[in-house]
Amino acid sequence: MTHDELRELSGGYALGILDEPERRAFEEHVATCATCAEEVQELTAVATALALSVPQVEPPAALRQRVLNAAPAPARTASIETLTPRRTPQPGRQTLLALLSAAAAIVALALGVYAVSLQRRIASLEQQLRVAADRAAQSQQQLVQLRAAADTASDVRRILAAGDVRRLDLAGTKAAPNASGRAYWSQAEGLVVAFANLPATEAGRVYQLWVIPPGGNPIGAGLLDLQPDGRALALAPEGTAQRVGTVAITLEPAGGSAVPTLSNMIAAGTLAN
């Protein structure tokens, strides 16, 4: 806490209403801060004086006579001075007003301390709630990702285990000579393609997968999710891989294209008859 925040605790410390963490923090601070130490000393003196500021009340004259009548004979010879109660000097009106003002200031300061402490606790709870909400959102997102990954893995296993599965090897073009890929196609189960060594794309550009049926037109089969190490895995959507002759990827504008940009062909492979 800052000096100003700790100074606000001085009234509460003088009254002894701080909780344990606040008390320890304030005592550590006041040990090195002369200003706060002096303020605590003044507030403590005022709080102590309040307990002694109750005015003395002089008993009525009739009470004195009843005491004299009830006392034993020897005591009646006592001097009037010994039976007359001594009056303790009472604080003046101005002193009492000053003490009451100081008391009001301490109470107001204590209430301020409590309000500040309460605000800090509320802020702490709100922060904990935000952190918990963020963690819950992250957990939900991770759960969605894990389910998607599990579904993809299940689809890949089903294609690879199909009785009619066939393999296509894809080679990189001049635009990406180190790129390579391998596709597995089952007419009954679908198409999965794995790529490696794909160059990083520029901003606003994406890789798009194409399936070209024998003697037919290219069919867009989705955009690739390129990993930092140049790998990508793609599953052709249902209905796009009923007949496969060639599999290729091209570099397209963000969002993909309706037809492939042949000049941006990155890798391609044709199914052997």
C-alpha positions as CSV (number, residue, x, y, z in Angstrom):
1,M,0.0,0.0,0.0
2,T,1.1,3.6,-0.6
3,H,1.9,6.1,2.2
4,D,-1.5,7.9,1.8
5,E,-3.4,4.6,2.0
6,L,-1.4,3.6,5.2
7,R,-1.9,7.0,6.7
8,E,-5.7,6.5,6.4
9,L,-5.3,3.6,8.8
10,S,-3.9,5.8,11.7
11,G,-7.3,6.5,13.2
12,G,-8.4,2.9,13.1
13,Y,-5.0,1.9,14.6
14,A,-5.5,4.4,17.5
15,L,-9.0,3.0,18.2
16,G,-7.7,-0.6,17.8
17,I,-10.2,-1.6,15.1
18,L,-7.8,-2.7,12.3
19,D,-7.8,-6.4,11.3
20,E,-4.6,-8.3,11.7
21,P,-3.1,-7.8,8.2
22,E,-3.8,-4.1,8.2
23,R,-2.4,-3.7,11.7
24,R,0.9,-5.5,10.8
25,A,1.2,-3.4,7.6
26,F,0.6,-0.2,9.5
27,E,3.0,-1.0,12.3
28,E,5.8,-1.8,9.7
29,H,5.1,1.5,8.1
30,V,4.9,3.7,11.2
31,A,8.2,2.3,12.4
32,T,9.9,4.2,9.6
33,C,7.5,7.1,9.1
34,A,7.8,10.0,11.6
35,T,4.7,11.7,10.2
36,C,2.4,8.8,10.8
37,A,4.0,8.0,14.1
38,E,3.3,11.6,15.3
39,E,-0.3,11.4,14.1
40,V,-0.9,8.1,15.9
41,Q,0.5,9.6,19.1
42,E,-1.8,12.6,18.9
43,L,-4.9,10.4,18.1
44,T,-4.1,8.0,20.9
45,A,-3.8,10.9,23.4
46,V,-7.1,12.2,22.3
47,A,-8.8,8.8,22.6
48,T,-7.3,8.4,26.1
49,A,-8.4,11.8,27.1
50,L,-12.0,11.1,26.1
51,A,-12.3,8.4,28.8
52,L,-11.2,11.0,31.4
53,S,-13.4,13.9,30.2
54,V,-16.6,13.0,32.0
55,P,-17.5,15.9,34.3
56,Q,-17.6,15.4,38.1
57,V,-21.1,15.8,39.6
58,E,-21.4,17.5,43.1
59,P,-23.8,15.6,45.4
60,P,-26.8,17.5,46.7
61,A,-26.6,19.2,50.2
62,A,-29.2,16.9,51.7
63,L,-27.0,13.9,51.0
64,R,-24.2,15.4,53.2
65,Q,-26.6,15.8,56.1
66,R,-27.9,12.2,55.8
67,V,-24.3,11.0,55.9
68,L,-23.6,13.0,59.0
69,N,-26.7,11.7,60.8
70,A,-25.9,8.1,60.0
71,A,-22.2,8.3,61.0
72,P,-21.0,7.2,64.5
73,A,-20.5,9.8,67.2
74,P,-16.7,10.1,66.9
75,A,-17.1,10.6,63.2
76,R,-19.5,13.6,63.9
77,T,-16.6,15.5,65.5
78,A,-14.7,15.3,62.3
79,S,-14.0,18.6,60.7
80,I,-16.3,19.8,58.0
81,E,-13.3,19.8,55.7
82,T,-12.8,16.1,56.0
83,L,-16.4,15.4,55.1
84,T,-16.5,17.9,52.3
85,P,-15.8,16.0,49.0
86,R,-12.8,17.3,47.2
87,R,-13.6,18.6,43.8
88,T,-11.4,17.5,40.9
89,P,-10.6,20.3,38.6
90,Q,-12.9,19.9,35.6
91,P,-11.8,20.6,32.1
92,G,-13.1,23.9,30.7
93,R,-15.8,24.2,28.1
94,Q,-13.3,24.9,25.3
95,T,-11.3,21.8,26.3
96,L,-14.4,19.6,26.2
97,L,-15.4,21.0,22.8
98,A,-11.9,20.3,21.5
99,L,-12.0,16.7,22.8
100,L,-15.5,16.1,21.4
101,S,-14.3,17.5,18.0
102,A,-11.3,15.3,18.1
103,A,-13.5,12.3,19.0
104,A,-15.8,13.1,16.0
105,A,-12.7,13.3,13.8
106,I,-11.5,9.9,15.0
107,V,-14.9,8.4,14.4
108,A,-15.1,9.9,10.9
109,L,-11.6,8.7,10.2
110,A,-12.4,5.2,11.5
111,L,-15.4,5.1,9.2
112,G,-13.3,6.3,6.3
113,V,-10.8,3.5,7.1
114,Y,-13.5,1.0,7.2
115,A,-14.9,2.2,3.9
116,V,-11.5,2.1,2.2
117,S,-10.9,-1.4,3.6
118,L,-14.3,-2.5,2.4
119,Q,-13.6,-1.1,-1.1
120,R,-10.3,-2.9,-1.3
121,R,-11.9,-6.1,-0.3
122,I,-14.7,-5.6,-2.9
123,A,-12.1,-4.8,-5.5
124,S,-10.1,-7.9,-4.6
125,L,-13.3,-10.1,-4.8
126,E,-14.1,-8.6,-8.2
127,Q,-10.6,-9.3,-9.4
128,Q,-10.8,-12.9,-8.2
129,L,-14.2,-13.2,-9.9
130,R,-12.8,-11.9,-13.2
131,V,-9.8,-14.3,-13.0
132,A,-12.2,-17.2,-12.3
133,A,-14.4,-16.1,-15.2
134,D,-11.4,-15.9,-17.5
135,R,-10.2,-19.3,-16.4
136,A,-13.7,-20.8,-17.0
137,A,-13.7,-19.2,-20.5
138,Q,-10.3,-20.6,-21.3
139,S,-11.3,-24.0,-20.0
140,Q,-14.4,-23.9,-22.2
141,Q,-12.3,-22.9,-25.2
142,Q,-9.8,-25.6,-24.5
143,L,-12.6,-28.2,-24.2
144,V,-14.0,-27.1,-27.5
145,Q,-10.6,-27.4,-29.1
146,L,-10.0,-30.8,-27.5
147,R,-13.4,-32.1,-28.8
148,A,-12.6,-30.8,-32.3
149,A,-9.2,-32.5,-32.2
150,A,-10.8,-35.7,-31.0
151,D,-13.4,-35.6,-33.8
152,T,-10.6,-34.9,-36.4
153,A,-8.6,-37.8,-35.0
154,S,-11.6,-40.1,-35.2
155,D,-12.3,-39.1,-38.8
156,V,-8.6,-39.6,-39.8
157,R,-8.6,-43.1,-38.2
158,R,-11.8,-44.0,-40.0
159,I,-10.4,-43.0,-43.4
160,L,-7.0,-44.7,-42.8
161,A,-8.8,-47.9,-41.8
162,A,-11.2,-47.9,-44.8
163,G,-11.0,-51.0,-47.0
164,D,-10.8,-48.8,-50.2
165,V,-8.3,-46.2,-49.0
166,R,-5.8,-45.0,-51.6
167,R,-2.7,-42.8,-51.2
168,L,-1.6,-39.7,-53.2
169,D,1.8,-38.1,-52.8
170,L,1.9,-34.3,-53.3
171,A,5.1,-32.5,-54.4
172,G,6.0,-28.8,-54.0
173,T,6.1,-26.5,-57.1
174,K,8.7,-24.0,-58.0
175,A,7.0,-21.5,-55.6
176,A,7.7,-23.9,-52.7
177,P,10.1,-26.7,-53.7
178,N,10.5,-28.0,-50.2
179,A,6.8,-28.4,-49.6
180,S,5.3,-31.9,-49.6
181,G,2.1,-33.6,-48.8
182,R,0.4,-36.9,-48.6
183,A,-3.3,-37.6,-49.1
184,Y,-5.4,-40.6,-48.2
185,W,-8.7,-41.0,-50.0
186,S,-11.6,-43.4,-49.4
187,Q,-14.6,-43.0,-51.6
188,A,-16.7,-44.3,-48.7
189,E,-15.1,-42.3,-45.9
190,G,-13.5,-39.2,-47.4
191,L,-10.2,-37.4,-47.9
192,V,-7.5,-36.4,-45.4
193,V,-4.3,-34.5,-46.4
194,A,-1.2,-33.8,-44.4
195,F,1.4,-31.2,-45.5
196,A,4.9,-30.4,-44.4
197,N,7.4,-27.6,-45.0
198,L,4.9,-25.1,-46.2
199,P,6.3,-21.5,-46.4
200,A,4.7,-19.0,-44.0
201,T,2.0,-16.9,-45.6
202,E,2.0,-13.2,-45.9
203,A,-0.7,-11.1,-44.2
204,G,-4.0,-11.4,-45.9
205,R,-3.1,-14.7,-47.7
206,V,-4.1,-18.3,-46.9
207,Y,-3.6,-21.8,-48.2
208,Q,-6.7,-23.4,-49.9
209,L,-7.2,-27.1,-50.5
210,W,-8.7,-28.2,-53.9
211,V,-10.1,-31.5,-55.1
212,I,-10.2,-32.0,-58.8
213,P,-12.3,-34.9,-60.0
214,P,-11.2,-36.7,-63.2
215,G,-12.2,-34.6,-66.1
216,G,-14.1,-32.2,-63.8
217,N,-13.6,-28.7,-62.3
218,P,-11.7,-27.9,-59.1
219,I,-13.8,-28.0,-55.9
220,G,-12.8,-25.9,-52.9
221,A,-12.2,-28.2,-49.9
222,G,-11.5,-25.7,-47.2
223,L,-8.7,-23.5,-45.9
224,L,-5.6,-24.9,-44.2
225,D,-4.7,-24.1,-40.6
226,L,-1.0,-23.6,-41.0
227,Q,1.2,-24.4,-38.0
228,P,4.4,-22.3,-37.2
229,D,6.6,-25.3,-38.2
230,G,5.0,-25.4,-41.7
231,R,2.7,-28.4,-41.1
232,A,-1.0,-28.5,-41.9
233,L,-3.7,-31.1,-41.7
234,A,-7.0,-30.9,-43.7
235,L,-10.1,-33.0,-43.9
236,A,-12.2,-32.5,-47.1
237,P,-15.8,-31.6,-46.2
238,E,-18.4,-34.3,-46.9
239,G,-19.4,-34.4,-50.5
240,T,-16.3,-32.8,-51.9
241,A,-14.3,-36.0,-52.3
242,Q,-16.7,-38.4,-54.0
243,R,-14.4,-38.6,-57.0
244,V,-10.7,-37.6,-56.7
245,G,-8.3,-37.3,-59.5
246,T,-5.9,-34.5,-58.3
247,V,-5.4,-32.9,-54.9
248,A,-3.7,-29.5,-54.7
249,I,-3.2,-26.4,-52.6
250,T,-2.9,-22.8,-53.8
251,L,-2.1,-19.5,-52.1
252,E,-5.3,-17.4,-52.1
253,P,-6.6,-14.1,-50.6
254,A,-8.0,-14.3,-47.0
255,G,-11.3,-16.0,-47.1
256,G,-10.4,-18.2,-50.1
257,S,-11.4,-18.1,-53.7
258,A,-14.1,-19.6,-55.9
259,V,-11.6,-21.0,-58.4
260,P,-7.9,-21.7,-57.8
261,T,-5.2,-19.2,-58.7
262,L,-3.1,-21.5,-60.8
263,S,-0.1,-19.2,-60.8
264,N,0.0,-19.6,-57.0
265,M,0.0,-23.4,-57.0
266,I,2.1,-24.6,-54.0
267,A,1.8,-28.4,-54.1
268,A,-0.2,-31.0,-56.1
269,G,-0.5,-34.7,-56.7
270,T,-2.5,-36.9,-59.0
271,L,-4.1,-40.3,-58.1
272,A,-2.5,-43.1,-60.1
273,N,-4.9,-45.2,-62.1
